[in-house]
Amino acid sequence: MDKILSGKNLRERLETLRDEGKKIVFTNGCFDILHVGHVKYLNQAKGLGDILVLALNSDSSVKSIKGSLRPVVPQNERAYIMAALDMVDYVTIFDEDTPLELIEYIEPDILVKGGDWSEDTVIGRKSVEKRGGRVVIIPQFNESSTDHPASTTNIIKKIINAYKDDE
């Protein structure tokens, strides 16, 4: 899929788009099991600029952050799913625990994170702001039936509990 690029190829593509006056929006995450919170978040992120870049944690990075049982969906499948979304312009996979190196390399104009982050804890904030960019925090989406945010962890817990109840 043409939307899934290495960091080097992504940077080259973004340089061309930036020369055309396009505003580059960057977000990152594991996106292990796609859910409504992800879709609403990505739609809002896309609305902040012209090009939405989604940096996806690699399988080893997800394991390091979330534990040995994650990810549920392998990185190449996650990348394909995320690239299939209309609001996502480009997907790249990174191996580190944080996307700092990638953020500094591709130099987005806007850095977006979900409402579970505060602006002062966003990785890459200083780098983006130093170049005149900005950080935007998008509030978490709460499922209408509960007070719990839509999250992969909550979905996995719900599945586990459903199977426990069947035993």
C-alpha positions in Angstrom: 0.0 0.0 0.0 1.4 3.4 -1.0 0.5 5.0 2.3 2.8 2.8 4.4 6.3 4.3 4.2 9.7 4.0 5.9 10.8 7.0 7.9 13.2 8.1 5.1 10.6 7.8 2.3 8.0 9.5 4.5 10.4 12.4 5.1 11.0 12.9 1.4 7.3 12.8 0.7 6.5 15.3 3.4 9.2 17.7 2.3 7.5 17.8 -1.1 4.1 18.4 0.5 5.4 21.0 2.8 6.9 22.9 -0.2 3.4 22.9 -1.6 2.2 24.6 1.6 0.6 21.6 3.3 0.3 21.5 7.1 1.6 18.2 8.5 -0.2 16.6 11.5 1.5 13.8 13.4 0.1 11.3 15.9 1.3 8.0 17.1 0.2 4.9 19.1 -0.2 1.2 19.2 -3.6 1.0 17.6 -3.8 -2.7 18.5 -7.5 -3.2 18.1 -9.2 -0.4 16.1 -12.3 1.0 17.9 -14.6 4.0 17.7 -12.4 6.1 20.0 -9.5 5.7 17.5 -11.7 6.7 14.5 -13.1 9.8 16.2 -9.6 10.8 17.4 -8.1 10.4 14.0 -10.9 12.3 12.3 -10.3 15.2 14.7 -6.6 15.0 14.2 -7.0 15.1 10.4 -9.1 18.2 10.7 -6.2 20.1 12.2 -4.2 20.2 9.0 -3.7 18.8 5.5 -1.7 15.6 5.9 -2.2 13.1 8.8 0.8 11.0 9.6 0.3 8.0 11.9 3.3 6.5 13.5 2.7 3.0 14.6 4.5 1.3 17.4 6.2 -1.9 16.1 5.4 -5.2 17.7 8.6 -5.1 19.9 7.7 -1.5 21.0 4.2 -2.5 21.9 5.5 -5.5 23.9 7.9 -3.2 25.8 5.1 -0.7 26.6 2.0 -3.0 27.1 3.5 -6.3 28.1 4.2 -9.7 26.6 0.6 -10.5 25.6 0.4 -7.5 23.3 0.0 -6.6 20.5 -3.0 -8.8 19.6 -2.7 -7.8 16.0 0.7 -7.9 14.3 2.3 -4.6 13.1 2.0 -5.2 9.4 -1.7 -5.9 9.8 -2.2 -2.9 12.0 -0.4 -0.7 9.5 -2.6 -2.0 6.7 -5.8 -1.4 8.6 -4.7 2.1 9.6 -3.6 3.0 6.1 -7.0 1.9 4.8 -8.7 4.7 6.8 -9.5 7.7 4.6 -8.4 10.3 7.1 -4.9 8.7 7.5 -2.6 9.9 4.7 0.6 8.0 5.7 1.6 5.3 8.2 5.1 4.5 9.3 6.3 2.0 11.9 8.8 2.8 14.6 10.7 0.4 16.9 11.6 2.7 19.8 9.4 3.1 22.9 8.7 6.7 22.0 8.4 8.5 18.7 10.8 11.3 19.6 13.5 10.4 17.0 10.9 10.1 14.3 9.2 13.4 15.3 12.6 15.2 15.1 13.3 13.6 11.8 10.0 14.4 9.9 9.3 17.7 11.7 5.5 17.9 11.8 3.7 21.2 12.2 1.2 19.8 14.7 1.7 17.1 17.2 -1.5 15.4 18.4 -2.1 13.2 21.4 -5.2 11.8 23.1 -6.8 13.2 26.3 -4.9 10.7 28.5 -1.9 12.9 28.0 -1.2 16.4 29.3 0.6 18.9 27.1 3.7 18.9 29.3 4.1 15.1 29.1 3.8 14.8 25.3 7.0 13.3 23.8 8.4 15.6 21.1 6.5 18.8 22.3 9.7 20.8 22.7 11.0 19.9 19.3 7.8 20.8 17.5 7.3 24.0 19.5 10.9 25.1 18.9 10.2 25.0 15.1 7.0 27.1 15.6 4.6 24.1 15.6 2.1 23.3 18.3 0.7 20.4 20.4 -3.0 19.6 20.4 -4.6 17.3 23.0 -7.9 15.7 21.8 -10.2 14.6 24.6 -10.9 10.9 25.0 -14.2 9.6 23.6 -16.4 7.9 26.3 -18.6 5.1 25.2 -22.3 6.2 25.6 -23.2 3.2 27.7 -20.4 3.6 30.3 -18.1 6.2 31.8 -15.1 4.2 30.5 -13.1 5.6 27.6 -13.1 3.5 24.5 -9.8 1.7 24.7 -8.1 -1.5 23.4 -7.4 -2.5 27.0 -11.1 -2.1 28.0 -12.1 -4.1 24.9 -9.7 -6.9 25.8 -10.9 -7.0 29.4 -14.5 -7.2 28.2 -13.7 -10.1 26.0 -11.8 -11.9 28.8 -14.7 -11.4 31.2 -17.2 -12.6 28.6 -15.3 -15.9 28.2 -14.9 -16.2 32.0 -18.7 -15.9 32.4 -19.3 -18.6 29.8 -17.2 -21.2 31.8 
